[in-house]
Structures are given as C-alpha cells and as structure tokens.
C-alpha cells in the first residue's frame, strides 16, 4: 500500500492478489513541512489476513518503540 501524508491511499494490492508491486505518482513538496502528529489509529485494512494481523499485534509494541525512537526522531531532524 502507498499512502500520502494525509493518509489517502494512492495505490494498494489486495492480499487475495498475492505478492506483487504497486506504483503511484507522488508529488514531492519544494520545501519540507512540519510533521503532523501521529494519529491514534494506524488504518489497518479490514481485509488483512489473520496471520498478518497476529504478527502486527505481536510486534506492535517493539515496532511502535522503534518508530518513536528511530524513525520519528530522524524525520524531525531531517
């Protein structure tokens, strides 16, 4: 899935289609803008396969920690 900064889905490949690639045209701003606050919901697609959902729930805590400590810190200093 490719999602823009406003959480609009630009392209997605449904799980029933199997492995593959999606492409989307994106517009990059000329100047960086402030990072919006992270919303409380992440927007997991309702049709996600159960094994993937179980993995998401199992790894959510460490993934969220990694996002806060590594990714978000990087985005704010970039």
Rosetta blueprint (number, residue, H / E / L):
1 X L
2 X E
3 X E
4 X L
5 X L
6 X L
7 X L
8 X L
9 X E
10 X E
11 X E
12 X L
13 X L
14 X L
15 X H
16 X H
17 X H
18 X L
19 X L
20 X L
21 X L
22 X L
23 X L
24 X L
25 X L
26 X L
27 X L
28 X L
29 X L
30 X L
31 X L
32 X L
33 X L
34 X L
35 X L
36 X L
37 X L
38 X L
39 X L
40 X L
41 X L
42 X L
43 X L
44 X L
45 X L
46 X L
47 X L
48 X L
49 X L
50 X H
51 X H
52 X H
53 X H
54 X H
55 X H
56 X H
57 X H
58 X H
59 X H
60 X H
61 X H
62 X H
63 X H
64 X H
65 X H
66 X H
67 X H
68 X H
69 X H
70 X H
71 X H
72 X H
73 X H
74 X H
75 X H
76 X H
77 X H
78 X L
